[in-house]
Amino acid sequence: MIDARVTLPRQRWTVPLARHLTRAVLEGAHVASDDRDDIELAVSEACGNAVRHARSTDRYHLRLHLGGGACVVEVTDEGAGFGPSAPRASTGVASSGRGLAIIRRLADELVVRRRRPGTLVRFRKRLA
């Protein structure tokens, strides 16, 4: 079992850092490359949302939990939050606003919960 947590400043440069940290943890745990790629992309989308939308805070949190044949990722912040509105259909035109839809396609489960304060994005991916 692995339970890795990091608190990051809410700045754009931390999104690739979160992605690289995720890859390092998953590679160290010998997670299959297809699963690693899916989780890494989903982490990037979730962290990108925190950086873009959690305007009233200066940090966000990433948690990676591997165990029981699955990886559970949580990205939380203490910002004003955003509602888990229905994801936009991909038209190939929009360059943003598709993060939750991407995560939904990559993960087996997705939960988006408004908290006081902030937002929780939790997704689960079964591992091969």
Residue pairs with C-beta under 8 A, 6 or more apart in sequence:
1 65
1 66
1 67
2 25
2 28
2 29
2 64
2 65
2 66
2 67
3 63
3 64
3 65
3 66
3 67
4 21
4 25
4 63
4 64
4 65
5 61
5 62
5 63
5 64
6 18
6 21
6 61
6 62
7 59
7 60
7 61
7 62
8 14
8 17
8 18
8 47
8 59
8 60
8 61
8 62
9 58
9 59
10 50
10 51
10 54
10 57
10 58
10 59
10 60
10 77
10 79
11 51
12 51
14 47
14 51
15 44
15 47
15 48
15 51
16 44
18 43
18 44
18 47
18 62
19 40
19 43
19 44
19 47
21 62
22 39
22 40
22 43
22 62
22 64
22 73
23 36
23 40
25 64
25 66
26 35
26 36
26 39
26 40
26 64
26 66
26 71
27 36
29 66
31 39
31 66
31 71
31 127
32 127
32 128
34 128
35 71
35 125
35 127
35 128
38 106
38 107
38 125
39 71
39 73
39 106
39 125
41 102
41 106
42 73
42 102
42 103
42 106
42 107
42 123
42 125
43 62
43 64
43 73
43 75
45 99
45 100
45 102
45 103
46 73
46 75
46 99
46 103
46 121
46 123
47 60
47 62
47 75
48 99
49 75
49 82
49 99
49 100
49 121
50 60
50 75
50 76
50 77
50 79
50 119
50 121
51 60
52 96
53 77
53 79
53 80
53 81
53 82
53 119
54 60
54 77
54 78
54 79
54 80
54 81
54 118
54 119
55 79
55 80
56 78
56 79
56 80
56 117
57 77
57 78
57 79
57 117
57 118
59 77
59 78
60 75
60 76
60 77
60 79
61 74
61 75
61 76
61 77
62 73
62 74
62 75
63 72
63 73
63 74
63 75
63 76
64 71
64 72
64 73
65 71
65 72
65 73
65 74
66 72
66 127
69 126
69 127
70 108
70 124
70 125
70 126
70 127
71 124
71 125
71 127
72 122
72 123
72 124
73 122
73 123
73 124
73 125
74 120
74 121
74 122
75 120
75 121
76 115
76 118
76 119
76 120
76 121
77 118
77 119
78 117
78 118
79 117
79 118
79 119
80 117
81 114
81 115
81 117
81 118
81 119
82 114
82 119
83 114
84 100
84 112
84 113
84 114
87 98
87 100
87 101
87 104
88 94
88 97
88 98
88 101
89 101
90 98
90 101
100 110
100 112
100 121
103 110
103 121
103 123
104 110
106 123
106 125
107 123
107 124
107 125
108 123
108 124
108 125
108 126
109 122
109 123
109 124
110 121
110 122
110 123
111 120
111 121
111 122
111 123
112 119
112 120
112 121
112 122
113 119
113 120
113 122
